Amino acid sequence: MTVDVQDLDVDFLVASSHKMCGPTGIGFLYGKMDLLSSMPPFLGGGEMISDVYLDHSTYAEPPSRFEAGTPAIGEAIGLGAAIDYLSGIGMEAIHE
């Protein structure tokens, strides 16, 4: 179904790709920017670090701060194709 996160005023929304005709092992997280910006990363590495010092690191802005390591590029392309496919059919038509 169509979900309007702004109308619902949700803090977070999570979805799995495989529930949307997409590949396994990937999904997405929607979060309000102020909440995401206040959260520390839970994994390290890759593009999520902005600056490194001898005694600390600073983190990139969301969403990059939560993307540690090598991104799931093939899965992301597959998820995008699944979204395009479902959008082409129309969520209301799928619901019917």
Secondary structure, DSSP 4 states (H G I P E B T S, - for coil): ----HHHHT-SEEEEEGGGGT--TT-EEEEE-HHHHHHSPPSS--GGGEEEE-SS-EEEPPTTGGG--SS--HHHHHHHHHHHHHHHHH-HHHHH-
